[in-house]
Amino acid sequence: MILISLMTFFSLFIYAARTNKWFIQESDSLASNASYSLAMHYEVITRRFVSIFGNEDFATLLKREHNEENTLKLQQKDLQSYLADLQVSDYIIDSVMATSTKTGNIFSYNWSATLAENALFTSDDLSQIKGITWLSKRSSPLHKSTSTIPIVYPLSTDYKDYVTITNNIDYTDIFVIVYLDYAKLSSAITNQDLDQRATESSEFFLFSTDNVILNPPEDADYMLTVNEKLSELSDSTTSVSNVSGDDYWYYSPVNNSRLFLLYHTSPASFLSAIGITSNTFLLFGILIVMILGIVSVLMSRFISRPIQIQAGIVKEIEQGTYNVKREFKTNDEIGQLNKAINQMYDTIQSQIEQIKKEESEKYVAQMLRTSEQVNPHFLYNTLDAIQSEVRKGNSETAADLIQYLSEYMRIGLSYGDDFIAIPQEIQHANAYIHLMEKRFGKDINFIYQVSPELSTFKIPKTILQPLLENSIRHGFGIDSEGIPVQLPTLEVNILSDRENLTIEVADNGSGFDIEKTAAIMINGKDDQQRHIGLHNVYYRFITTYGKENIDILLDSIPYYRNSIRIVLKSYRNSNYLKGTV
């Protein structure tokens, strides 16, 4: 809808610009034609007048009227044929009259008794007549409802008995007046009878040589505007045009006459320019609105809404909530798009299942590998210690080692389960610590604390043993370089709050480099291949619960307290927690 509105506005703008240029060009042409048309009508009438009244027969008649001693005077029948002949010379002529200056007789080819009661001229008219003269607009003497503009031809005979047009009314024998039908003259000049679309209205004004207007407008304000334009343009001796706002003015002398034409036109309205009425335009507008409304509804139903549904499906696929596939039972572009989206969804689901399967297999393999890294390493050393005690004849020590090893292995195997309850994990850690005490002949103080609500909570099995082993071997200096600790202490705290579960292993050993230890746990990098168990613990946690749900916190105060805390965030969330009962 917005695009259509913009296109319509742009089209109207282009149309207005082109129409304005066309209006000026058309107005120039119409104004020039108006001046030419007026001159042509005047020339046709005058030539015909000369041919009719410029012969010897009419000179004889006029001479008789001029001779005061002659008792014979001009009669209606004498001039009727002359006047009738001139009457038909041009279609814009309403009537042709004649009046004698000597007798005051009035002649017409269509004579009426009422003419005898009406004078054809006023005193002002007579004062203006000098040769062929155009007089101001007035009613026709024969048809009172018809407006006319008279052309007066003053005639006299000279000493050679020729008929001449005189400039002095004192020597005039007869006036021949041609009354031009003003409506027909206006139509001929402005072409208003044609199908014009460039202009709304065209008007013309005729002026005599002394700028007397022959057809003044009825509106006084408009008359002031006409006089202003006349004053502005009348200094020119040739035709000149002027565009003022939306109005076009054209001033031109009329050829072979003592007459000037002022032509005025204004642009047509939009409706007139395109040739329709306001009612038609209103109906057309209503039709356009209805069509746009129907198109909008159809587009919403068959294009916009289905596309929005498809976009919603894609968003559901992105969010993983697209559980029930939607089908469009159409074979158009929307239906094909829906089929493509559903095929894409099937492909994504297939790939997700494949990835899950591969990740599961990878996880199982990794778990087995990490378990193999922990159990054999510890088992071989413990069996060597038992063999050594047997050879030494320390049967009780060997028996204790076997008992703790049996308990350690039983809990560690757990019939193939990957998760065990926290109390069992504590028991497994206790067995490991006793084995280490027997192996190295060093008493270790073991302290643990478990929140009561975690008594049935399960975690990955043997998760504490690598952390305890790291403290015993490297923190206490029992199996590595360093200062031995006289009273080694290990502390295990498994606590929970409303959101998080924290597993902490702390000791009072020689401590560790926090940044280096963090890098070993997260990245598994150690040049001396030490502390690999730390990385195994971290890897088992992130593969079980997700990396985003695990935080590692390290703290080290040598020979006072060194701790590794593993924080399981939102551990009550069953969506990722596999160890819950």
VEXDREN-548262 format. One record per residue (C-alpha): y, x, z; residue in three letters. Coordinates in steps of 0.02 Angstrom, whole numbers, plus 50000, padded with zeros to 5 digits. Layout:
BEGIN
YXZAla;...
END
This chain:
BEGIN
500005000050000Met;501215014150044Ile;500805023049880Leu;501105007149781Ile;502775004449869Ser;503315022349835Leu;502825020849653Met;503785004449638Thr;505335012049719Phe;505255027249607Phe;505045016349453Ser;506555005749502Leu;507575021549531Phe;507135028249358Ile;507465011149284Tyr;509175010149368Ala;509675027349304Ala;509115023649127Arg;509885006249132Thr;511575013349186Asn;511575025649040Lys;510985012048922Trp;512335000448988Phe;513725012748943Ile;513005015948770Gln;512754997448740Glu;514494993348803Ser;515265006148685Asp;514344998148542Ser;514784980248593Leu;516624984348620Ala;516774993148453Ser;515914978548368Asn;517084966348457Ala;518634974948387Ser;517844976248216Tyr;517284957948218Ser;519024951748265Leu;519814962248128Ala;518564955948000Met;518854937548041His;520724940148034Tyr;520584949247868Glu;519464935847791Val;520644921747843Ile;522214931247786Thr;521494935947618Arg;520974918147589Arg;522694912347643Phe;523534923847518Val;522414918147377Ser;522734899647416Ile;524594899747451Phe;525124914347343Gly;525034905347175Asn;526364897547063Glu;525844879647098Asp;526164881247284Phe;527784890647248Ala;528374875647148Thr;527954863747290Leu;528794874847418Leu;530334876547307Lys;530474857847299Arg;530424856647488Glu;531724870247501His;532934861147382Asn;533904849447493Glu;534644840247346Glu;532964835847277Asn;532474818747336Thr;530644822747317Leu;529924829947477Lys;528214837247518Leu;526924823947553Gln;525274824447645Gln;524344823047483Lys;525274837947412Asp;524614850247543Leu;522954842247587Gln;521904851947462Ser;522744868547509Tyr;522464865947693Leu;520674859847668Ala;520284875247563Asp;520924886747700Leu;520004876647833Gln;518294881347763Val;518694899747740Ser;517934904447911Asp;516804895148032Tyr;517884899748183Ile;519334889348116Ile;519554873148212Asp;520964866048106Ser;522374870947988Val;524114863248003Met;525784865347918Ala;527544860047967Thr;529164860147869Ser;530674868447945Thr;531834857247847Lys;531124840047876Thr;529994843048027Gly;528554834947935Asn;526804839747995Ile;525384841447870Phe;523514842247894Ser;522014840247783Tyr;521404828047915Asn;523054819547952Trp;523274808348104Ser;524754797448149Ala;524764804848323Thr;525344821248251Leu;527034814048215Ala;527314812548402Glu;526854830648443Asn;527824846248406Ala;526744860948352Leu;527894874148427Phe;528894876548584Thr;530514885948590Ser;529594900948665Asp;528374900348520Asp;529794900648394Leu;530594915548480Ser;528984925448460Gln;528664921948275Ile;529024937148168Lys;527934937548016Gly;526114933548045Ile;526034929648231Thr;524634925948355Trp;525154913348487Leu;524434910348660Ser;522904899548691Lys;523154880748689Arg;522284864348651Ser;521934859748471Ser;523194846948401Pro;521734837448324Leu;520434839748462His;521244840048633Lys;519634845748720Ser;519514861248611Thr;520434877148660Ser;521184886748514Thr;522224901948474Ile;523474899048333Pro;523894911148194Ile;525604906948118Val;526024911347939Tyr;527914908647906Pro;528204905847718Leu;529764905547609Ser;530244907347426Thr;531324921647368Asp;532574922147228Tyr;531204925247103Lys;530314909647161Asp;528854919347239Tyr;528054913647402Val;528244926947538Thr;527804929147722Ile;529464931347809Thr;529914939947971Asn;531444928947996Asn;531154910948044Ile;532914906747984Asp;532304909147806Tyr;530654900447834Thr;530284884847733Asp;528594880647805Ile;527424886647941Phe;525564886747906Val;524594887348069Ile;522754891748078Val;521984886148243Tyr;520494897048289Leu;519154888848396Asp;519234899448555Tyr;517394896848602Ala;516804901948429Lys;518014916648427Leu;517374922348597Ser;515574920848541Ser;515954930748383Ala;516834944548478Ile;515684946348630Thr;514044941848544Asn;513624930748693Gln;512554919848583Asp;511334934448563Leu;509954939048687Asp;510944952048783Gln;510124961248927Arg;511314975848949Ala;512764965749018Thr;512964950949133Glu;514594944949052Ser;515854950748924Ser;517654945248909Glu;519074949548791Phe;520944948348807Phe;522194948348663Leu;523914955948680Phe;525414955648565Ser;526434971248528Thr;527524968148681Asp;525954966748791Asn;526054947848809Val;524304941448846Ile;523744927148734Leu;522224921548834Asn;522584924949020Pro;521174922449147Pro;521334908049270Glu;521014919349422Asp;522664926949478Ala;521824942049560Asp;520834945349403Tyr;522454944249304Met;523164958249412Leu;521634968949373Thr;521824965449187Val;523674970349190Asn;523254986349285Glu;521944991349156Lys;523144986949015Leu;524484997849093Ser;523235011949113Glu;522525011348937Leu;523935004648826Ser;524755021648806Asp;523375026748688Ser;523665024348501Thr;521805023948466Thr;520295015548542Ser;519895021348719Val;518565016548845Ser;518545017649034Asn;517125015749160Val;517725010749333Ser;516325008149459Gly;515184995249382Asp;516504989149257Asp;516754994549078Tyr;518454992748992Trp;518874995648809Tyr;520614995448732Tyr;520864995248544Ser;522194990248415Pro;521554977248293Val;521664983548115Asn;522994976048000Asn;523744965448138Ser;525044966748273Arg;523684963348399Leu;522774973248534Phe;521064969748609Leu;520574973148790Leu;518694971348809Tyr;517854970248980His;516024969649028Thr;514964972949183Ser;513124977549207Pro;511844963849204Ala;510904960049362Ser;509134966449377Phe;508414949349339Leu;509524946849186Ser;509144964349125Ala;507284961149124Ile;507534943849053Gly;506874932649190Ile;507614919649307Thr;507694920849496Ser;506344907449514Asn;505214916949395Thr;505544932949490Phe;505154924249655Leu;503524917549587Leu;503124934549515Phe;503484942749684Gly;502374930249775Ile;500994933449648Leu;501154952349673Ile;501084950449863Val;499534939349847Met;498694951749730Ile;499104966349846Leu;498464956349994Gly;496834952449906Ile;496654970449848Val;497014976350026Ser;495684964750099Val;494414970049967Leu;494804988449993Met;494634986150181Ser;492994976950163Arg;492164987150028Phe;492985004350044Ile;494005007750201Ser;492854999550329Arg;491235006850257Pro;492045024050253Ile;492595022050434Gln;490805017350478Ile;490165032850388Gln;491435043550481Ala;490835035750645Gly;489025039850599Ile;489495058050566Val;490385058750735Lys;488855051350822Glu;487765064350736Ile;488965077850797Glu;488895071150975Gln;487005068550968Gly;487105049750999Thr;486535043650828Tyr;484895035950886Asn;484705021150767Val;485025024450583Lys;486175012550489Arg;485725007650313Glu;486905001250176Phe;485944990650053Lys;487064994749906Thr;486875006549759Asn;488725010649742Asp;489585026549800Glu;489635020449982Ile;487765016949980Gly;487415034049905Gln;488525042150037Leu;487565033050174Asn;485905038950103Lys;486555056850094Ala;487155056050276Ile;485475049150336Asn;484555062550237Gln;485695075550317Met;485295068050488Tyr;483425068950454Asp;483605086950398Thr;484615091450553Ile;483355083150667Gln;481925092250581Ser;482845108750599Gln;483235105050782Ile;481405101450817Glu;480915117450728Gln;482185127450826Ile;481595119550989Lys;479815123850947Lys;480275141750904Glu;481345143451060Glu;479925136451167Ser;478685148651093Glu;479945162651115Lys;480255157451294Tyr;478395156951336Val;478125173951256Ala;479615181151349Gln;479035173851513Met;477325181451487Leu;478105198151444Arg;479235198451596Thr;477785193251707Ser;476745207351636Glu;478175219251670Gln;478215214351854Val;476405211051905Asn;475465226051830Pro;476795238151889His;476615232252068Phe;474735229252059Leu;474265246652002Tyr;475275254852141Asn;474545243252273Thr;472735246552218Leu;473075265152223Asp;473715263152401Ala;472155253352453Ile;471015266452376Gln;471955280052468Ser;471775271152636Glu;469915268452607Val;469645286852570Arg;470605291152728Lys;469485279752828Gly;470925268052878Asn;469915252352856Ser;471095240852953Glu;472595246352850Thr;471585244252691Ala;471025226952749Ala;472825221652785Asp;473345227752612Leu;471955217852531Ile;472435202152630Gln;474275203152583Tyr;473825207352402Leu;472675192152395Ser;474055180952461Glu;475315188852341Tyr;474165186452190Met;473655168652238Arg;475445162752251Ile;475985172852101Gly;474655165351988Leu;474905147452053Ser;473555141051936Tyr;474655144751785Gly;476195135051846Asp;477885142451801Asp;478785134451949Phe;478365134652134Ile;479185127052287Ala;480465137652378Ile;479405139552538Pro;477985146552431Gln;479205158552348Glu;479755164352522Ile;477925166652571Gln;477635176752412His;479145187752454Ala;478505190252631Asn;476795195952565Ala;477655208152448Tyr;478705215552588Ile;477155218052700His;476265226952557Leu;477755238352536Met;477785241952722Glu;475945246852719Lys;476155257352563Arg;477645267452626Phe;477315266552813Gly;479065259852845Lys;479465244252945Asp;480655232252856Ile;481605218552947Asn;481465202652839Phe;482635188052873Ile;482715172052769Tyr;483605155352775Gln;483265139652670Val;484245123252671Ser;483115109152736Pro;483405098052582Glu;482665111852472Leu;480945111552554Ser;480185103052400Thr;481345110452270Phe;480495121552142Lys;481155137252059Ile;480385149651936Pro;478985158852026Lys;479085176952080Thr;480975176652053Ile;481365185452219Leu;480115199852203Gln;481115210252075Pro;482695208652181Leu;481785213752341Leu;480925228052251Glu;482625234452191Asn;483285234552370Ser;481745243052443Ile;481535256552314Arg;483345260852273His;484365254352420Gly;483305261052561Phe;482865277652480Gly;481015274652508Ile;480445278352330Asp;481985286652258Ser;483345299352294Glu;484565294552430Gly;484835293952616Ile;483425284452703Pro;483935269552809Val;483265270052985Gln;483115251153008Leu;482965243252834Pro;483425224852832Thr;483165212152692Leu;483995195152696Glu;483585180352582Val;484705164752587Asn;484335149652479Ile;485695136852516Leu;486435121552432Ser;488005111152437Asp;488435095052345Arg;488525103552177Glu;487785121152178Asn;486235130352235Leu;486435148652286Thr;485035161552294Ile;485595177352385Glu;484665193552416Val;485575205752532Ala;485145222552611Asp;485945236352716Asn;485515250152595Gly;486525263252503Ser;487345250452389Gly;487635250052202Phe;488975251252067Asp;489495233152041Ile;490035234851858Glu;488515244951809Lys;487325233051899Thr;488145217951817Ala;487935226051646Ala;486095229451683Ile;485775211551737Met;486665203451591Ile;486355215751449Asn;484775224851511Gly;485545241851475Lys;485045256751582Asp;484895274451515Asp;483585279051643Gln;482575262951616Gln;482865258351798Arg;483275241251871His;482415232251725Ile;481825219151849Gly;483645213651875Leu;483835209251692His;482155200051692Asn;482755189151836Val;484405185051747Tyr;483525181451582Tyr;482275169651664Arg;483695159951747Phe;484755157751588Ile;483255152951481Thr;482725140251613Thr;484385132451660Tyr;485585137751522Gly;486815152051523Lys;488285140451554Glu;487505134651718Asn;487235152051794Ile;488485163051886Asp;488075180651952Ile;489085186852102Leu;488905204952161Leu;489565213052319Asp;489225230352391Ser;489735238552555Ile;488555253652568Pro;487465254352723Tyr;488215238252785Tyr;487885223752667Arg;487505223352482Asn;487135206652401Ser;486655198852236Ile;487015180252226Arg;486385169152087Ile;487305152452081Val;486495137751994Leu;487905125451954Lys;487615106651965Ser;485795109952009Tyr;485475091352039Arg;485735087751854Asn;483985083251795Ser;484495085351611Asn;484235104151620Tyr;483395107051788Leu;481555109751757Lys;481095115051933Gly;481385098752025Thr;479915089252098Val;
END
